Amino acid sequence: MIRKVNSAYRVLLDYVTEYRFSFAEDEFYEQNPETWIWLQFGDDPLWGK
């Protein structure tokens, strides 16, 4: 059982160490393109609400 726990720990540790943490606005819009599109076209009478 401890081998499974250690293996899962290594997987999670690898994921966390390789995950990109950035609070830059450009990075946010790159990871959430629909938000950028909504921000750009949300007030448009044809595409907005």
C-alpha positions in Angstrom: 0.0 0.0 0.0 2.8 2.4 0.8 4.2 1.9 -2.7 1.0 3.1 -4.2 1.0 6.2 -1.9 4.6 7.0 -2.8 3.8 6.6 -6.5 0.8 8.9 -6.3 2.9 11.4 -4.3 5.5 11.4 -7.1 2.9 12.0 -9.8 1.4 14.9 -7.9 4.8 16.4 -7.1 5.8 16.2 -10.8 2.5 17.9 -11.8 2.8 20.7 -9.2 6.5 21.4 -10.1 5.8 21.6 -13.8 2.5 23.7 -13.5 2.8 27.2 -14.7 1.8 29.8 -12.1 1.4 33.2 -13.6 -0.9 36.1 -12.7 -0.1 38.1 -15.8 -3.2 39.3 -17.7 -1.9 37.9 -21.0 -1.3 34.5 -19.5 -4.9 34.4 -18.1 -6.4 35.2 -21.5 -4.2 32.6 -23.1 -5.5 29.9 -20.7 -9.1 31.3 -20.9 -9.7 32.5 -24.5 -13.5 32.6 -24.2 -13.1 35.3 -21.5 -11.0 37.4 -23.8 -13.5 37.0 -26.6 -16.3 38.0 -24.3 -14.4 41.0 -23.0 -13.7 42.1 -26.6 -17.2 41.5 -28.1 -19.5 41.3 -25.1 -21.0 44.8 -25.7 -21.4 44.3 -29.5 -25.1 44.3 -30.4 -24.7 41.4 -32.8 -22.6 39.1 -30.6 -23.2 40.4 -27.1 -26.2 40.0 -24.8 
